Amino acid sequence: MSEIFLDDASLDRLTGIRRGCTRAGVKQTKHEMQAAFLREIGIPFIPNARGRPVVLLSAVESRRAAEAPKQGWQPAVMRT
């Protein structure tokens, strides 16, 4: 069966976040940082019971398809 959610490695690669950090005395977990990044770029997700953002694979694939330029049909005579 194919996966319907991004796995941990894919989510890390997508967000570029592999661990949490502390800034100005405030500690953020990896999952909090990933959720903030996903909100910023507009990818929908649902936090699970452990606070990990869960992203549907179709959300990422549909975003990529929407950004792809669409080629209109053109007769062969008009192509150069």
C-alpha positions as CSV (number, residue, x, y, z in Angstrom):
1,M,0.0,0.0,0.0
2,S,1.4,3.4,-0.9
3,E,1.8,6.0,1.8
4,I,-0.7,8.8,2.1
5,F,1.3,10.9,4.6
6,L,4.8,12.3,4.4
7,D,7.2,10.3,6.5
8,D,9.6,12.0,9.0
9,A,12.5,12.1,6.6
10,S,10.3,13.7,3.8
11,L,8.9,16.3,6.3
12,D,12.5,17.1,7.5
13,R,13.6,17.5,3.9
14,L,10.6,19.6,2.9
15,T,11.0,22.0,5.9
16,G,14.7,21.9,6.2
17,I,14.3,21.4,10.0
18,R,15.8,18.4,11.6
19,R,16.0,19.4,15.2
20,G,14.7,22.0,17.6
21,C,16.6,25.0,19.0
22,T,16.6,27.7,21.6
23,R,16.4,31.4,20.7
24,A,16.2,34.3,23.1
25,G,15.7,31.8,26.0
26,V,12.7,30.2,24.3
27,K,13.0,26.5,23.4
28,Q,11.1,25.3,20.3
29,T,10.8,21.7,19.4
30,K,11.5,20.4,15.9
31,H,7.8,19.8,15.4
32,E,6.8,23.3,16.5
33,M,9.3,24.8,14.1
34,Q,8.1,22.6,11.3
35,A,4.4,23.5,12.0
36,A,5.3,27.2,11.9
37,F,7.2,26.8,8.6
38,L,4.3,24.8,7.0
39,R,1.8,27.6,8.1
40,E,4.1,30.2,6.6
41,I,4.3,28.5,3.1
42,G,0.6,27.5,3.1
43,I,0.8,23.8,3.2
44,P,-2.1,22.3,5.2
45,F,-1.4,19.9,8.0
46,I,-2.9,18.5,11.2
47,P,-1.0,18.2,14.4
48,N,-1.2,14.7,15.8
49,A,-1.5,13.8,19.6
50,R,2.2,14.1,20.0
51,G,2.4,17.5,18.3
52,R,4.0,16.3,15.1
53,P,2.6,18.0,12.0
54,V,1.0,15.4,9.7
55,V,0.9,16.3,6.0
56,L,-1.0,14.5,3.3
57,L,1.1,13.6,0.4
58,S,-1.6,14.8,-1.9
59,A,-1.3,18.3,-0.4
60,V,2.3,18.6,-1.5
61,E,1.6,16.9,-4.9
62,S,-1.4,19.1,-5.7
63,R,0.6,22.2,-4.8
64,R,3.4,21.1,-7.1
65,A,0.9,20.4,-9.9
66,A,-0.8,23.8,-9.4
67,E,2.6,25.6,-9.7
68,A,3.5,23.8,-12.9
69,P,3.0,25.9,-16.0
70,K,0.3,24.7,-18.3
71,Q,1.0,24.2,-21.9
72,G,-1.8,24.9,-24.2
73,W,-2.5,22.9,-27.3
74,Q,-1.0,24.3,-30.5
75,P,-1.2,22.8,-34.0
76,A,2.0,21.3,-35.4
77,V,2.0,23.9,-38.2
78,M,2.4,26.7,-35.6
79,R,5.2,25.1,-33.7
80,T,8.7,26.3,-34.5
